[in-house]
């Protein structure tokens, strides 16, 4: 009789252990492996870019540059890597401590995004002024960082088809393009401001030469974009509002799902541990 009772209890213990949802467990593991790889790639790109610029030996340059794309990739990649690594191991090993750590970090990021979004909507004029200030600082440091230069060129030439912040005249803020500069780029704009012909870039990299001089007042719009990137960015946002909103909602939904998966998985694990300890004590 005692032996049969022992066998029944043993079967209950084995049955209880199977109650942790394998679907949630491996969905959580799969999603986090995917994002963990994305974070690893971002981190690798950022570290490679920093090494190429020898930024490790010139940390002081960061005080002169308002936005460093390489540093952005490093921070973003490191955060995603750490969070998703905790999610992967926590789900696979059923570790409640790592799952709690994962929930806290994802929850904080989600709450931060929500707060920033609400504040940006309420104080949109202040946000616009801050963006203008930061972009102007980027123009000032255009020649100081190759990644920053490539980013600005891509925005002006391939994305928004613009020049400067509010207009092409903002390039006077740069010491190389300022009309008082003694260099060959004086009173000019970067080649990324030049209008493409037949979808092809100009072969001449000096196509923006002298474009801020008064002699080009009548033909300037033929050669370069004269509208700034902030007005063009607003137009792009308005015309692609549904796409941008869909992406934002999609990211939020993924974060909420992962939070729910992690919370449910952690609750199931804790419940099974409690049952296992109770049944073990009953033996």
Secondary structure, DSSP 8 states (H G I E B T S, - for coil): -HHHHHHHHHHHHHHHHTTS-HHHHHHHHHHHHHHHHHHHHHHHHHHHHHHHTTGGG-GGGGGT-S--HHHHHHHHHHHHHHHHHHHHHHHHHT-HHHHHHHHHHHHHHHHHHHHHHHHHHHTHHHHHHHHHHHHHHHHHTTTT-HHHHHHHHHIIIIIS---SSSBGGGGGGSTTTSTT--STTTT---GGGB--BTTB--S-TTTTTTTTSGGGTTTHHHHB--B-HHHHHHHHHHHTHHHHHHHHHHHHHHHHHHHHHHHHHHHHHHHHHHHHHHHHHH-
